[in-house]
Amino acid sequence: MTSPASLVAFIDRDRRFVCHSAAWREWLGDATLDGRDLPDVIGAEAYEALRPHVDTALAGRPVHAETWVSRPPLGPRTLSISCVPQTSETGETRGFFAFVTDAAAGHGVEEAEVHRRKKMEEALRDSQDRLRLAVEAAELGTWDWDLRAGIFTWNDRLGRLWGLPSTAQGDRGVFLSRIHSEDRGRVEQVLRDALRPEGGGAYRVEFRILAPGDRTERWISGHISVLVDEAQQPIRLIGTTFDMTGRKSVEQELLFRKTLLESQSEAAIDGILVVDSAGRMVSFNRRFVRMWGIPPDVVAARSDEAAIASVLHNLVAPEKFISRVRYLYAHPEEESRDELALKDGRTFDRYSAAVRSADGVMHGRVWYFRDMTEQKRQQEAMREGTARLQETLHELNTFAYTVAHDLRAPLRAMVGFSQVLQEDYAPALDSLAHDYIRRIAEAARRMDKLIQDLLTYSRLTRDLMPIENVELAPLVAEVLGRFEAEFRETGARVDVNGPLPPVRAHRVALHQVISNLLSNAVKFVAPGTRPEVRIYSQRKRGRVRLWVEDNGIGIAGEYQDRIFGVFQRLHSLAEYPGTGIGLAIVKRAVERMGGRVGVESATGKGSRFWIEFRSAR
């Protein structure tokens, strides 16, 4: 009897033929096999004989056995069957390759059978060589533990990776000693599991080793296959190792980025939802769930449609809401921002945009929801406050007009009648009467000046003050011209040291500020002292500081903040006349223009007042 050629086929986990060699036609004829069930192809009697081996292979364990089959199409003969399981990356068995030959039992093996077996051995050696080259190209470390012989060996790649000397071949203890102490116990447990007869046949494990030399940690991915004998007892463990340090670093970096993004999402003041192109809620933070009150079962389902349906009853205009959502899903490239009114009085700001990859591919949509209720209330309160303020300002303007017109008119009358008394009735009045009339006129003038300063201070508070570029040099010259007569009377000397750069200010207000500073510089000098004033500027970091320096009586340190308040006087009217409002006007005007004001002084050593503004553009 001539033995047919060897049969080769791949059987999937559902026991169906996926592919097969041409030799099956010699055994079974020209029948189509792919997609057919194994029992249907080989017959019930042969299937029952082979079934234990098929079960073992689908459990992930290799098989090599001989079985007698008495009936066609495979019998009558003794079959030699080898099964090699194929597993996925997750360790799940996808199916197995089956190799079936006629065992040709007995001592009288025909010459053709011997020749065929030699060919198979040569093919096996060739396959082993190709496998070795593939292992080397993939930089896989391999090891082999022959349990019967007690020999443990490894290839050169693993030896280099582990830092194992060639003299250590066969020493399993040295091999295990290179594994990180925190992982060694776990690896040993996997080996013990593999040695149990009821083990699964294939194992995966990740662990660290300490690299030779610098003792750095390297991550290793290990795969162990268990070979068993006919009694299903382990006889050999074969392992492969792959240096996955780079991949592990990437995984750790990705995990860090994922954790960072989740932390940022949870720390955000917005409720955040990310929906993929299939309508699945792929990411959301707790604030989003709390804001909308989404039920736990809807959260667990991660369905955007279910989430939308669960919140519609909260909205004042649910139809408008759902219409906008559907429009944005139909136009994924568009961004959107609007406000949502809820029935409980809350207001949400909603922003949405597409989730795009670097190459522009749309992967879904992100939604941001911010509770604007408190901000809306504050804005409404601000609008009401602004309205009240405008009403108050209107009343102040009316009051200022009254002060300017109704109060100053009697003062002008007092001064006028005093002058009439002095001019027309001078002969009838004694010296005491003349002194009283002079005092009345001076008091009326002081009161008029006080009213004017108060009105100026009031206007600085309420009037609009548009900021523009102001040339300092001509403005200072204009102020000096206004004081020309007073300077001649007092003998004051004023030096202007240029240049004076332009600043950002309000020209009229700045004129008032410089006038007040210059007036004080000339006024507050010791009796018999000629006033000397120096005006100059400094540039610093985009700002200009204008100095007004005098040789006056100076100001003690404890009073230097107080002098900028309203009605703050350090001397009596008899010593130095004034209203006590001049420096308050300076401070208010400078601050309204976005500037700063200060003074450097000491008693008896003069004063250096400064005002500072942004440089002109």
Order of alpha helices (4+ residues) and beta strands (2+ residues): beta-beta-alpha-alpha-alpha-beta-beta-beta-alpha-beta-beta-alpha-alpha-alpha-beta-beta-beta-alpha-beta-beta-alpha-alpha-alpha-alpha-beta-beta-beta-alpha-alpha-alpha-beta-alpha-alpha-beta-beta-alpha-beta-beta-alpha-beta-beta
